[in-house]
Structures are given as C-alpha cells and as structure tokens.
C-alpha cells in the first residue's frame, strides 16, 4: 500500500487539502524513517491534523488505505505518538470520528487499521484533571465531538459483528498457515546455520520452496550466502551436495533466482565442484550449473 504514489497536488487543486497540508505531506511522504521521526517530534500534531482531515474529507479508497497505512506506520514505530491525537491544539478536531466511521467500510484492510489505530488512540487518552477538557470531549466546542463512550460503543459493536467474526476466523486460519510456513523455514534455517546438511524431506519438497523462497531474501540473502560458503569450506561431501541442490532449487523457484545467484558469484564456486571426487557432489553441482545457465524458464524440466 505504501508503495503507491498519491496525487496530493490534485487534492489541493480540488480544495480537499489546503496549501499547508500539501507542504506537510511533501515533506513527510516517501521520506526516510529517521527524517519522518524528526518531523513528528517537531510538529506531530500538525501531521495528525492533516491525516485526520484527509480521512474525513477524502473517500477514494486507495488514498484512505494509504493514509491509514501512514498512521499505522507512525504509531507502530512509536506507540507513544498516539498522544498526539490528544494534543491541546486539536481540541476542536474530532480525531475519533473518521476511524470510527471507517470501521464499517466494506474493506478488511481499512477496518483492521482503523480498529488498531482507534485502540491506540483510546489507550493514550490522558486522564481528565479538574475541568480541563480531553480531546474529543470538549463540552464548549461549537460542534458535537465524538466522545469516548461513542468510540468504545462503536468498537464493541464492530468487534461483535457476525461478518467480522467470520473474517477473524479466516484470519486465524491464515495465521496458522503462515506460522506453519514460518516454522518450516526456521527449521531449514537452523539446519543451514549449523553448517551440516543432510537429505531431509524439506530440501526436495516443492511446496516448501514455493512458499518460502522469498524468505531467502532476509538479511541480505544471509542463508543463501551461507550455502555458498559451505561449497568452499565444508569438509563434508553430503553437505556440499545438498548445498548445490538447494542453490538449484532457489534458481528454479525464485523469479530472479538466476540473477541473484550469479551476482553472488556462485557459478565459479559450483563449477569447481564438477571435478569433485564424490559422485553425489558432482551430480548436484551439474544440476545447479544447468539450472544456472538455462534459467527458470527451462529449469523445471531438470527434475531429480
């Protein structure tokens, strides 16, 4: 979602955001996290005002999702920033209402982000001291603002909705699948980092490679680099053979596998093993070289 380019200038032209809002968005959008953090430290309430006004006045789904993702990103990096929504400068702003309304939008991404953000904002609500109004409950406001009871009531009603319960059940099932995938990759990762490989079923399991091949991108291809190191440094022929095979699997299943493995200078290392005294090593080194030269388009024909 955050990869989208939102036409902020168009929204200013149509007067859905003002000039100040546009300047703030230009400074903030697509900038490094450290730079955004400094902006929020310096003028966080101004950014909250802009985000809330966009969610209140703009209804284009792509833009709503984008701003919710920005707010979620902001609060995930530092949950204490939820206090910004209760800043005194926002006493006349209904900072609850846009998120409460979006709970009922027929879009799970929007609902989930709105619920999460609302929960953080409510949790950060300052204690009422004397007669000082808390944001969202100012009795002297010109307009009726959403109070905390409205927010909690809306959250409870949304959380008890039947379609949400069904969605949560589906989400739970998806999470279990993801945990299962993660566990399988974690087991594989531990095996590789132990620097001793064997022909456990996971190495030749197509489902494992289809579901986990992108996990090899973590930490600048750390696991892939360890596999390459094993080609040179492992004294165990079985480990070298399995490492060759796993590299060939990565080439086959990753969309850019051939390019990535080539960039990591794997070809020279694997070719040295073509003359290895162990037949298992030479067989899998040959398979790896064939897939490396042929690429993914033809690699699937080379099954073992």
ZIPEVEN-V569195 format. One record per pair of residues at least 24 apart in sequence whose ideal C-beta (glycine too) atoms are under 8 Angstrom apart, sorted by the first residue. I is the first residue (numbers start at 1). GAP is how many residues later the second one is. Records with the same first field share a line. If there is no record, write none. Layout:
# ZIPEVEN-V569195
I->GAP + GAP
This chain:
# ZIPEVEN-V569195
1->64 + 65 + 68 + 108
2->64 + 67 + 68 + 71
4->58 + 62
6->56 + 57 + 60
11->43 + 47 + 52
16->38 + 41 + 42
17->33 + 36 + 37 + 40 + 41
20->26
21->29 + 32 + 33
24->26
25->25
28->42
29->41
33->44
36->38
37->40 + 41
40->34 + 38 + 41 + 44
44->37 + 40 + 43
45->39 + 42 + 44 + 45
47->27 + 37
48->36 + 37 + 39 + 42 + 47
49->40 + 41 + 44
52->33 + 38 + 41 + 42 + 43 + 46
55->43 + 44 + 47
56->38 + 41 + 42
61->46 + 49
64->38 + 41 + 46
65->42 + 44 + 45 + 48
68->34 + 41 + 42 + 45 + 46 + 49
69->44
71->42 + 46
72->41 + 44 + 45
75->41 + 42 + 45
79->41 + 45
80->44
82->38 + 39 + 41 + 42
83->41 + 43
85->36 + 39 + 50
86->35 + 38 + 39 + 40 + 48 + 49 + 50
87->48
88->47
90->45
91->42 + 44 + 47 + 50
92->46 + 49 + 50 + 51 + 53
93->42
94->42 + 49 + 51 + 52
95->26 + 40 + 41
96->25 + 40 + 49 + 50 + 54 + 55
97->48 + 49
100->46 + 50 + 51 + 54 + 55
103->51 + 52 + 55
104->54
108->59
111->47 + 53
115->40 + 43 + 44
118->33 + 37
119->36
122->26 + 29 + 30 + 33
181->30 + 31
184->24 + 27 + 28
185->27 + 30
188->24 + 35
189->34
192->31 + 34 + 35 + 38 + 54
193->30 + 33
195->31 + 35 + 39 + 44
196->40 + 43
197->33 + 39 + 41 + 42 + 45 + 46 + 49
198->40 + 41 + 44
199->39 + 43
203->39 + 42 + 43 + 46
204->41 + 100
209->40 + 41 + 43 + 44
210->43
213->37 + 40 + 41 + 44
214->40
216->34 + 38
221->39 + 43
224->26 + 36 + 37 + 40
225->39
228->36 + 37 + 38 + 41
231->35 + 38 + 39 + 41 + 42
232->37
237->39 + 41 + 43 + 44
238->42
240->33 + 36 + 38 + 41
241->37 + 39 + 40 + 42 + 43 + 44
242->42
244->26 + 29 + 37 + 40 + 41 + 43 + 44
245->39 + 42 + 43 + 59
247->41
248->36 + 39 + 40 + 42 + 43 + 44 + 51 + 54
251->37 + 40 + 41 + 44 + 45 + 48
252->39 + 44 + 47 + 48
253->43
254->42
255->41
257->39
258->33 + 34 + 37 + 38
261->31
262->30
266->26
267->25
